[in-house]
Amino acid sequence: MLNQLRQDHANMARLLHVLSLKHRTLDAGERPNFQLVREVVDFILDYMSGFTVPLERIFGERLVERIPEVNDLVVRLTADYEALHQRLMRLSDDLDMILMDAIVPMDRFANDLQAYLEAHRAYLRAEREELFPLIREHFDEADLASLAGALPEGAQEKLSHLQEAYPELYAEFREAPSPLES
């Protein structure tokens, strides 16, 4: 289960890399493929609601039951995640406007995208450095198997869906460097 979480982090980092490439295009004064950006944002939003939120809820509740002193960490990560979701929703709304050819200031959109990317990477780092060690220390294989059974559809299935539903995005995703390879 912990290996799956690490792989999920690597996959999310690759998706963020795809968005970073689109941000660089914006910074260069060019127009990126906004439909592809839309696909990435939609996928991340779907992934957040279908996998990450339930995962956080389950792990957070169980961790606090076992070690009440981690409540502040769980509350902080939950708040950070909610703020991250709000940033992504704003990007999603702006993308809707852009794709309908409404006027959206590209400098504001680029700044919002950069802020989202930085916030999401910081969130992944906090999970990796603060949450994962607690999971490793306080959950055995049986606990992790039990928790895995309580989760909705896994990330690998979602990536299979990504490949089918968003072939252009999946191609860029496959080309993005994996943090596990570096």
N, CA, C and O of each residue as an XYZ file, in Angstrom:
728
protein
N       0.834     -1.199      0.000
C       0.000      0.000      0.000
C       0.871      1.253      0.000
O       0.602      2.199     -0.740
N       1.916      1.259      0.831
C       2.804      2.418      0.870
C       3.521      2.591     -0.464
O       3.732      3.714     -0.923
N       3.893      1.473     -1.084
C       4.507      1.567     -2.416
C       3.521      2.145     -3.422
O       3.904      2.923     -4.297
N       2.239      1.761     -3.298
C       1.213      2.313     -4.183
C       1.087      3.814     -3.973
O       0.952      4.567     -4.938
N       1.131      4.254     -2.721
C       1.050      5.689     -2.434
C       2.238      6.425     -3.050
O       2.086      7.512     -3.607
N       3.409      5.825     -2.944
C       4.589      6.457     -3.554
C       4.440      6.532     -5.078
O       4.792      7.537     -5.696
N       3.917      5.465     -5.669
C       3.716      5.462     -7.120
C       2.677      6.511     -7.511
O       2.828      7.191     -8.526
N       1.622      6.640     -6.705
C       0.615      7.663     -6.968
C       1.229      9.060     -6.917
O       0.894      9.927     -7.724
N       2.135      9.266     -5.951
C       2.829     10.554     -5.862
C       3.670     10.791     -7.108
O       3.693     11.897     -7.648
N       4.352      9.761     -7.557
C       5.176      9.896     -8.761
C       4.304     10.230     -9.966
O       4.668     11.069    -10.790
N       3.157      9.572    -10.065
C       2.252      9.849    -11.181
C       1.718     11.273    -11.114
O       1.615     11.948    -12.138
N       1.379     11.734     -9.910
C       0.890     13.108     -9.774
C       2.007     14.086    -10.130
O       1.752     15.101    -10.779
N       3.228     13.797     -9.719
C       4.356     14.671    -10.058
C       4.531     14.750    -11.574
O       4.885     15.802    -12.105
N       4.287     13.652    -12.260
C       4.391     13.662    -13.721
C       3.291     14.525    -14.332
O       3.534     15.258    -15.290
N       2.086     14.438    -13.780
C       1.000     15.298    -14.273
C       1.328     16.771    -14.020
O       1.072     17.626    -14.868
N       1.893     17.055    -12.856
C       2.289     18.434    -12.560
C       3.385     18.897    -13.517
O       3.442     20.071    -13.882
N       4.251     17.975    -13.919
C       5.290     18.309    -14.894
C       4.660     18.703    -16.234
O       5.109     19.647    -16.883
N       3.620     17.973    -16.640
C       2.914     18.314    -17.880
C       2.357     19.729    -17.771
O       2.481     20.518    -18.707
N       1.743     20.056    -16.629
C       1.229     21.419    -16.437
C       2.366     22.436    -16.419
O       2.203     23.551    -16.913
N       3.512     22.067    -15.856
C       4.674     22.977    -15.851
C       5.123     23.311    -17.266
O       5.498     24.447    -17.557
N       5.081     22.316    -18.142
C       5.458     22.567    -19.535
C       4.496     23.563    -20.178
O       4.912     24.423    -20.954
N       3.225     23.446    -19.857
C       2.237     24.390    -20.393
C       2.454     25.777    -19.795
O       2.265     26.788    -20.472
N       2.848     25.818    -18.531
C       3.156     27.110    -17.899
C       4.345     27.774    -18.578
O       4.343     28.986    -18.794
N       5.353     26.989    -18.914
C       6.518     27.545    -19.612
C       6.121     28.133    -20.958
O       6.640     29.171    -21.368
N       5.206     27.471    -21.638
C       4.707     27.990    -22.913
C       4.051     29.345    -22.692
O       4.276     30.282    -23.458
N       3.236     29.446    -21.642
C       2.606     30.732    -21.308
C       3.654     31.791    -21.001
O       3.551     32.925    -21.468
N       4.665     31.423    -20.213
C       5.730     32.370    -19.857
C       6.485     32.862    -21.088
O       6.993     33.983    -21.115
N       6.548     32.010    -22.096
C       7.239     32.393    -23.327
C       6.351     33.265    -24.217
O       6.753     33.656    -25.312
N       5.141     33.566    -23.736
C       4.244     34.422    -24.495
C       3.456     33.691    -25.568
O       2.836     34.318    -26.427
N       3.481     32.367    -25.520
C       2.756     31.575    -26.505
C       1.495     30.999    -25.882
O       1.330     30.999    -24.663
N       0.624     30.515    -26.726
C      -0.637     29.939    -26.274
C      -0.477     28.416    -26.196
O      -0.263     27.765    -27.218
N      -0.580     27.847    -24.991
C      -0.479     26.387    -24.882
C      -1.766     25.725    -25.377
O      -2.751     26.399    -25.676
N      -1.740     24.438    -25.454
C      -2.943     23.677    -25.789
C      -3.838     23.683    -24.552
O      -3.671     22.864    -23.648
N      -4.786     24.612    -24.523
C      -5.645     24.756    -23.347
C      -6.572     23.555    -23.168
O      -6.996     23.259    -22.051
N      -6.883     22.869    -24.256
C      -7.712     21.671    -24.116
C      -6.942     20.603    -23.337
O      -7.518     19.890    -22.515
N      -5.656     20.498    -23.598
C      -4.839     19.540    -22.851
C      -4.736     19.958    -21.382
O      -4.809     19.112    -20.491
N      -4.568     21.250    -21.130
C      -4.541     21.745    -19.749
C      -5.871     21.398    -19.074
O      -5.894     20.968    -17.921
N      -6.980     21.586    -19.800
C      -8.306     21.247    -19.280
C      -8.364     19.769    -18.885
O      -8.900     19.422    -17.832
N      -7.809     18.900    -19.737
C      -7.819     17.466    -19.462
C      -7.026     17.137    -18.198
O      -7.458     16.323    -17.382
N      -5.872     17.769    -18.041
C      -5.063     17.535    -16.838
C      -5.828     17.986    -15.595
O      -5.909     17.255    -14.608
N      -6.383     19.183    -15.653
C      -7.120     19.719    -14.504
C      -8.318     18.838    -14.182
O      -8.560     18.532    -13.014
N      -9.074     18.424    -15.201
C     -10.217     17.541    -14.968
C      -9.782     16.233    -14.326
O     -10.413     15.743    -13.390
N      -8.693     15.678    -14.845
C      -8.223     14.415    -14.293
C      -7.815     14.575    -12.830
O      -8.172     13.745    -11.994
N      -7.076     15.631    -12.517
C      -6.629     15.840    -11.142
C      -7.823     16.066    -10.223
O      -7.859     15.531     -9.115
N      -8.800     16.851    -10.669
C      -9.998     17.070     -9.855
C     -10.736     15.760     -9.596
O     -11.174     15.500     -8.476
N     -10.871     14.943    -10.626
C     -11.533     13.650    -10.480
C     -10.745     12.757     -9.530
O     -11.321     12.084     -8.675
N      -9.439     12.756     -9.686
C      -8.568     11.943     -8.838
C      -8.661     12.394     -7.383
O      -8.707     11.571     -6.469
N      -8.687     13.714     -7.181
C      -8.779     14.247     -5.822
C     -10.065     13.772     -5.148
O     -10.038     13.267     -4.026
N     -11.176     13.936     -5.832
C     -12.455     13.603     -5.197
C     -12.658     12.096     -5.090
O     -13.252     11.621     -4.123
N     -12.175     11.345     -6.065
C     -12.423      9.909     -6.070
C     -11.423      9.068     -5.324
O     -11.725      7.931     -4.962
N     -10.237      9.594     -5.083
C      -9.205      8.767     -4.463
C      -8.524      9.476     -3.296
O      -8.466      8.931     -2.194
N      -8.013     10.670     -3.520
C      -7.199     11.323     -2.503
C      -7.996     11.720     -1.274
O      -7.551     11.486     -0.150
N      -9.167     12.315     -1.464
C      -9.967     12.748     -0.314
C     -10.356     11.558      0.562
O     -10.179     11.623      1.778
N     -10.885     10.463     -0.021
C     -11.184      9.309      0.834
C      -9.936      8.728      1.503
O      -9.986      8.315      2.661
N      -8.827      8.697      0.777
C      -7.586      8.180      1.340
C      -7.159      8.999      2.546
O      -6.831      8.447      3.597
N      -7.166     10.321      2.392
C      -6.781     11.195      3.497
C      -7.704     11.029      4.694
O      -7.251     10.995      5.838
N      -8.982     10.929      4.429
C      -9.953     10.790      5.517
C      -9.691      9.506      6.297
O      -9.641      9.519      7.527
N      -9.524      8.399      5.577
C      -9.312      7.102      6.225
C      -8.003      7.089      6.999
O      -7.985      6.729      8.176
N      -6.903      7.480      6.352
C      -5.609      7.469      7.036
C      -5.585      8.465      8.182
O      -5.066      8.164      9.257
N      -6.141      9.647      7.959
C      -6.160     10.669      9.012
C      -6.899     10.189     10.248
O      -6.402     10.315     11.367
N      -8.089      9.639     10.042
C      -8.874      9.153     11.179
C      -8.133      8.059     11.935
O      -8.074      8.077     13.165
N      -7.576      7.117     11.206
C      -6.877      5.996     11.863
C      -5.609      6.446     12.574
O      -5.288      5.954     13.656
N      -4.888      7.383     11.964
C      -3.673      7.891     12.616
C      -4.013      8.606     13.920
O      -3.358      8.387     14.939
N      -5.018      9.446     13.892
C      -5.401     10.198     15.095
C      -5.903      9.245     16.179
O      -5.668      9.479     17.364
N      -6.596      8.166     15.781
C      -7.027      7.158     16.761
C      -5.822      6.538     17.470
O      -5.846      6.313     18.680
N      -4.784      6.271     16.706
C      -3.600      5.592     17.264
C      -2.650      6.544     17.976
O      -2.106      6.214     19.030
N      -2.454      7.714     17.405
C      -1.537      8.695     17.985
C      -2.187     10.073     17.936
O      -2.011     10.824     16.977
N      -2.938     10.390     18.984
C      -3.695     11.649     19.002
C      -2.844     12.902     18.771
O      -3.358     13.908     18.281
N      -1.571     12.859     19.109
C      -0.728     14.048     18.946
C      -0.483     14.420     17.484
O       0.067     15.490     17.222
N      -0.871     13.576     16.521
C      -0.717     13.931     15.106
C      -1.943     14.664     14.577
O      -2.016     14.974     13.388
N      -2.891     14.938     15.439
C      -4.105     15.627     15.000
C      -3.780     16.953     14.298
O      -4.378     17.272     13.271
N      -2.838     17.720     14.849
C      -2.486     19.003     14.224
C      -1.960     18.805     12.802
O      -2.299     19.571     11.900
N      -1.138     17.782     12.605
C      -0.617     17.480     11.270
C      -1.765     17.125     10.329
O      -1.828     17.630      9.208
N      -2.656     16.273     10.772
C      -3.776     15.846      9.934
C      -4.669     17.038      9.595
O      -5.110     17.181      8.455
N      -4.932     17.884     10.572
C      -5.763     19.074     10.340
C      -5.060     20.007      9.342
O      -5.696     20.539      8.433
N      -3.757     20.199      9.515
C      -3.014     21.083      8.609
C      -3.010     20.540      7.178
O      -3.243     21.286      6.227
N      -2.744     19.233      7.028
C      -2.728     18.647      5.689
C      -4.113     18.722      5.040
O      -4.228     18.961      3.838
N      -5.144     18.520      5.828
C      -6.507     18.626      5.301
C      -6.792     20.047      4.833
O      -7.363     20.246      3.761
N      -6.398     21.033      5.628
C      -6.603     22.435      5.245
C      -5.777     22.785      4.006
O      -6.262     23.475      3.109
N      -4.540     22.314      3.959
C      -3.697     22.556      2.788
C      -4.322     21.949      1.539
O      -4.295     22.541      0.460
N      -4.881     20.766      1.705
C      -5.491     20.086      0.570
C      -6.731     20.832      0.089
O      -6.961     20.957     -1.114
N      -7.516     21.321      1.022
C      -8.709     22.096      0.644
C      -8.297     23.364     -0.099
O      -8.924     23.727     -1.094
N      -7.259     24.037      0.371
C      -6.764     25.243     -0.311
C      -6.257     24.887     -1.711
O      -6.477     25.636     -2.663
N      -5.589     23.760     -1.831
C      -5.098     23.279     -3.117
C      -6.273     23.021     -4.060
O      -6.230     23.386     -5.235
N      -7.302     22.399     -3.542
C      -8.489     22.128     -4.349
C      -9.135     23.435     -4.826
O      -9.573     23.532     -5.972
N      -9.189     24.429     -3.948
C      -9.771     25.725     -4.336
C      -8.959     26.395     -5.440
O      -9.528     26.984     -6.359
N      -7.632     26.307     -5.353
C      -6.770     26.860     -6.414
C      -7.071     26.176     -7.750
O      -7.172     26.822     -8.793
N      -7.208     24.867     -7.687
C      -7.451     24.105     -8.907
C      -8.837     24.414     -9.475
O      -9.011     24.462    -10.693
N      -9.810     24.622     -8.610
C     -11.149     24.988     -9.084
C     -11.128     26.355     -9.783
O     -11.820     26.555    -10.781
N     -10.336     27.286     -9.259
C     -10.223     28.596     -9.911
C      -9.607     28.438    -11.302
O     -10.063     29.050    -12.268
N      -8.559     27.606    -11.390
C      -7.957     27.343    -12.704
C      -8.991     26.711    -13.638
O      -9.067     27.058    -14.816
N      -9.773     25.797    -13.110
C     -10.793     25.126    -13.903
C     -11.808     26.136    -14.440
O     -12.172     26.098    -15.616
N     -12.254     27.028    -13.575
C     -13.196     28.066    -14.006
C     -12.584     28.954    -15.086
O     -13.240     29.282    -16.074
N     -11.329     29.338    -14.892
C     -10.652     30.171    -15.892
C     -10.495     29.415    -17.211
O     -10.635     30.001    -18.285
N     -10.208     28.131    -17.132
C     -10.084     27.338    -18.355
C     -11.414     27.282    -19.108
O     -11.445     27.351    -20.337
N     -12.493     27.159    -18.370
C     -13.810     27.194    -19.016
C     -13.962     28.481    -19.811
O     -14.397     28.464    -20.962
N     -13.602     29.590    -19.190
C     -13.724     30.891    -19.854
C     -12.801     30.974    -21.080
O     -13.216     31.435    -22.144
N     -11.569     30.532    -20.926
C     -10.604     30.570    -22.037
C     -11.106     29.738    -23.208
O     -11.032     30.168    -24.359
N     -11.618     28.545    -22.911
C     -12.075     27.656    -23.978
C     -13.362     28.156    -24.641
O     -13.712     27.717    -25.737
N     -14.057     29.068    -23.976
C     -15.237     29.699    -24.586
C     -14.850     31.031    -25.242
O     -15.711     31.823    -25.626
N     -13.542     31.258    -25.360
C     -13.002     32.472    -25.976
C     -13.363     33.746    -25.229
O     -13.421     34.823    -25.821
N     -13.605     33.624    -23.933
C     -13.805     34.814    -23.106
C     -12.434     35.414    -22.790
O     -11.409     34.740    -22.895
N     -12.435     36.657    -22.411
C     -11.170     37.324    -22.097
C     -10.769     36.989    -20.670
O     -11.477     37.291    -19.709
N      -9.617     36.361    -20.567
C      -9.021     36.034    -19.270
C      -7.582     36.538    -19.337
O      -6.837     36.149    -20.237
N      -7.182     37.393    -18.404
C      -5.797     37.885    -18.423
C      -4.799     36.720    -18.298
O      -4.773     36.011    -17.292
N      -3.995     36.545    -19.326
C      -3.068     35.416    -19.340
C      -2.006     35.518    -18.255
O      -1.542     34.495    -17.753
N      -1.609     36.741    -17.881
C      -0.613     36.859    -16.813
C      -1.204     36.378    -15.484
O      -0.518     35.722    -14.700
N      -2.474     36.704    -15.234
C      -3.116     36.221    -14.014
C      -3.250     34.702    -14.036
O      -2.977     34.030    -13.042
N      -3.680     34.162    -15.193
C      -3.817     32.718    -15.317
C      -2.463     32.037    -15.106
O      -2.376     31.035    -14.397
N      -1.422     32.572    -15.712
C      -0.075     31.997    -15.565
C       0.375     32.056    -14.103
O       0.955     31.096    -13.597
N       0.113     33.174    -13.424
C       0.480     33.290    -12.003
C      -0.309     32.299    -11.146
O       0.245     31.678    -10.239
N      -1.600     32.154    -11.438
C      -2.423     31.197    -10.691
C      -1.951     29.763    -10.924
O      -1.911     28.953     -9.998
N      -1.598     29.467    -12.158
C      -1.099     28.130    -12.480
C       0.209     27.863    -11.743
O       0.390     26.786    -11.175
N       1.116     28.828    -11.746
C       2.389     28.669    -11.041
C       2.159     28.482     -9.541
O       2.790     27.626     -8.920
N       1.269     29.270     -8.962
C       0.969     29.151     -7.529
C       0.372     27.783     -7.214
O       0.699     27.176     -6.193
N      -0.499     27.303     -8.091
C      -1.069     25.966     -7.893
C       0.025     24.907     -7.939
O       0.087     24.041     -7.066
N       0.885     24.968     -8.946
C       1.956     23.975     -9.080
C       2.851     23.958     -7.842
O       3.190     22.892     -7.328
N       3.228     25.136     -7.370
C       4.073     25.212     -6.170
C       3.349     24.647     -4.958
O       3.946     23.915     -4.169
N       2.077     24.976     -4.799
C       1.307     24.488     -3.650
C       1.131     22.974     -3.705
O       1.227     22.300     -2.679
N       0.876     22.440     -4.888
C       0.672     20.992     -4.988
C       1.983     20.243     -4.730
O       1.991     19.207     -4.064
N       3.066     20.760     -5.249
C       4.365     20.111     -4.978
C       4.709     20.170     -3.489
O       5.234     19.205     -2.935
N       4.416     21.290     -2.846
C       4.671     21.414     -1.399
C       3.802     20.421     -0.626
O       4.249     19.823      0.352
N       2.580     20.254     -1.066
C       1.686     19.307     -0.406
C       2.221     17.877     -0.552
O       2.253     17.125      0.422
N       2.632     17.510     -1.743
C       3.195     16.171     -1.954
C       4.436     15.957     -1.093
O       4.631     14.880     -0.529
N       5.268     16.985     -0.995
C       6.479     16.904     -0.169
C       6.112     16.713      1.303
O       6.735     15.904      1.989
N       5.120     17.438      1.794
C       4.696     17.304      3.198
C       4.172     15.896      3.467
O       4.476     15.302      4.501
N       3.399     15.375      2.549
C       2.916     13.997      2.731
C       4.085     13.021      2.778
O       4.159     12.153      3.648
N       4.989     13.182      1.827
C       6.135     12.266      1.727
C       7.029     12.350      2.958
O       7.498     11.326      3.456
N       7.268     13.567      3.454
C       8.211     13.749      4.557
C       7.576     13.615      5.944
O       8.253     13.230      6.898
N       6.279     13.929      6.062
C       5.653     13.928      7.383
C       4.648     12.789      7.574
O       4.633     12.142      8.621
N       3.814     12.546      6.570
C       2.753     11.560      6.713
C       3.240     10.133      6.459
O       2.961      9.232      7.250
N       3.955      9.931      5.373
C       4.397      8.581      5.035
C       5.229      7.927      6.142
O       5.023      6.747      6.428
N       6.168      8.655      6.780
C       6.912      8.014      7.875
C       5.997      7.556      9.019
O       6.244      6.517      9.631
N       4.955      8.319      9.302
C       4.009      7.918     10.353
C       3.246      6.662      9.944
O       3.025      5.769     10.761
N       2.851      6.601      8.696
C       2.149      5.417      8.199
C       3.068      4.204      8.300
O       2.659      3.140      8.765
N       4.307      4.374      7.863
C       5.271      3.278      7.902
C       5.504      2.804      9.342
O       5.630      1.606      9.596
N       5.558      3.741     10.260
C       5.854      3.419     11.656
C       4.669      2.807     12.399
O       4.859      1.936     13.247
N       3.454      3.248     12.094
C       2.307      2.870     12.919
C       1.322      1.910     12.270
O       0.348      1.510     12.909
N       1.548      1.533     11.028
C       0.657      0.585     10.360
C       1.458     -0.599      9.851
O       2.480     -0.430      9.185
N       0.983     -1.809     10.171
C       1.637     -2.996      9.623
C       0.927     -3.382      8.320
O      -0.009     -2.710      7.885
N       1.389     -4.470      7.713
C       0.832     -4.883      6.426
C      -0.657     -5.190      6.516
O      -1.412     -4.875      5.595
N      -1.083     -5.796      7.607
C      -2.508     -6.108      7.775
C      -3.330     -4.822      7.862
O      -4.411     -4.730      7.280
N      -2.813     -3.829      8.591
C      -3.508     -2.536      8.676
C      -3.633     -1.907      7.293
O      -4.697     -1.419      6.911
N      -2.533     -1.926      6.553
C      -2.531     -1.304      5.230
C      -3.471     -2.028      4.274
O      -4.145     -1.399      3.459
N      -3.512     -3.351      4.378
C      -4.421     -4.119      3.531
C      -5.871     -3.774      3.866
O      -6.707     -3.630      2.974
N      -6.155     -3.644      5.151
C      -7.506     -3.281      5.581
C      -7.881     -1.895      5.072
O      -8.992     -1.690      4.584
N      -6.962     -0.950      5.183
C      -7.210      0.402      4.697
C      -7.389      0.417      3.183
O      -8.248      1.126      2.658
N      -6.576     -0.365      2.489
C      -6.678     -0.426      1.024
C      -8.060     -0.925      0.606
O      -8.620     -0.450     -0.382
N      -8.602     -1.871      1.350
C      -9.928     -2.389      1.039
C     -11.025     -1.365      1.240
O     -12.104     -1.491      0.660
N     -10.768     -0.358      2.049
C     -11.772      0.671      2.331
C     -11.747      1.800      1.293
O     -12.623      2.665      1.294
N     -10.752      1.789      0.417
C     -10.606      2.868     -0.564
C     -11.416      2.596     -1.823
O     -11.699      1.443     -2.152
N     -11.787      3.665     -2.528
C     -12.471      3.501     -3.811
C     -11.481      3.035     -4.880
O     -10.332      2.706     -4.584
N     -11.942      3.014     -6.100
C     -11.134      2.601     -7.245
C      -9.719      3.162     -7.149
O      -9.533      4.339     -6.841
N      -8.731      2.326     -7.412
C      -7.335      2.715     -7.268
C      -6.816      3.602     -8.381
O      -7.448      3.786     -9.421
N      -5.665      4.131     -8.125
C      -5.056      5.076     -9.052
C      -4.675      4.422    -10.370
O      -4.782      5.055    -11.420
N      -4.237      3.183    -10.341
C      -3.843      2.542    -11.594
C      -5.027      2.425    -12.546
O      -4.873      2.596    -13.755
N      -6.207      2.132    -12.004
C      -7.399      2.080    -12.841
C      -7.698      3.461    -13.419
O      -8.118      3.582    -14.570
N      -7.480      4.490    -12.619
C      -7.716      5.850    -13.103
C      -6.721      6.199    -14.216
O      -7.073      6.895    -15.168
N      -5.491      5.719    -14.093
C      -4.518      5.980    -15.161
C      -4.901      5.232    -16.431
O      -4.669      5.737    -17.529
N      -5.482      4.042    -16.308
C      -5.965      3.335    -17.492
C      -7.066      4.139    -18.158
O      -7.124      4.241    -19.384
N      -7.942      4.710    -17.336
C      -8.999      5.568    -17.868
C      -8.392      6.796    -18.555
O      -8.867      7.226    -19.605
N      -7.352      7.345    -17.958
C      -6.662      8.498    -18.540
C      -6.162      8.161    -19.940
O      -6.318      8.956    -20.866
N      -5.569      7.000    -20.093
C      -5.022      6.591    -21.378
C      -6.129      6.506    -22.429
O      -5.932      6.911    -23.575
N      -7.279      5.983    -22.043
C      -8.376      5.828    -22.990
C      -9.085      7.150    -23.274
O      -9.367      7.471    -24.428
N      -9.374      7.919    -22.219
C     -10.189      9.125    -22.379
C      -9.397     10.329    -22.878
O      -9.945     11.189    -23.567
N      -8.117     10.395    -22.537
C      -7.301     11.557    -22.875
C      -5.983     11.106    -23.510
O      -4.927     11.226    -22.890
N      -6.035     10.592    -24.730
C      -4.812     10.032    -25.326
C      -3.672     11.039    -25.467
O      -2.510     10.680    -25.279
N      -3.987     12.300    -25.797
C      -2.923     13.297    -25.946
C      -2.268     13.588    -24.598
O      -1.045     13.692    -24.501
N      -3.091     13.717    -23.565
C      -2.569     13.929    -22.223
C      -1.744     12.732    -21.779
O      -0.662     12.897    -21.216
N      -2.243     11.532    -22.029
C      -1.516     10.336    -21.606
C      -0.153     10.261    -22.297
O       0.831      9.850    -21.682
N      -0.090     10.653    -23.562
C       1.189     10.646    -24.272
C       2.177     11.594    -23.596
O       3.341     11.241    -23.411
N       1.727     12.792    -23.226
C       2.623     13.730    -22.528
C       2.977     13.207    -21.142
O       4.111     13.359    -20.688
N       2.011     12.594    -20.475
C       2.249     12.014    -19.155
C       3.353     10.954    -19.238
O       4.253     10.932    -18.399
N       3.287     10.077    -20.243
C       4.270      9.003    -20.383
C       5.668      9.564    -20.662
O       6.669      8.962    -20.271
N       5.734     10.709    -21.333
C       7.027     11.318    -21.657
C       7.622     12.097    -20.499
O       8.826     12.354    -20.475
N       6.792     12.474    -19.541
C       7.273     13.271    -18.386
C       8.203     12.400    -17.542
O       7.963     11.204    -17.377
N       9.261     13.005    -17.013
C      10.178     12.231    -16.174
C       9.506     11.814    -14.882
O       8.736     12.575    -14.296
N       9.799     10.607    -14.444
C       9.257     10.133    -13.168
C      10.225     10.493    -12.064
O      11.429     10.277    -12.198
N       9.710     11.042    -10.968
C      10.582     11.370     -9.843
C      11.251     10.122     -9.262
O      12.287     10.224     -8.606
N      10.663      8.945     -9.499
C      11.250      7.712     -8.989
C      12.485      7.313     -9.793
O      13.326      6.551     -9.316
N      12.587      7.839    -11.028
C      13.717      7.514    -11.878
C      14.913      8.414    -11.603
O      16.035      8.091    -11.994
N      14.681      9.554    -10.927
C      15.793     10.488    -10.701
C      16.433     10.266     -9.377
O      17.384     10.964     -9.026
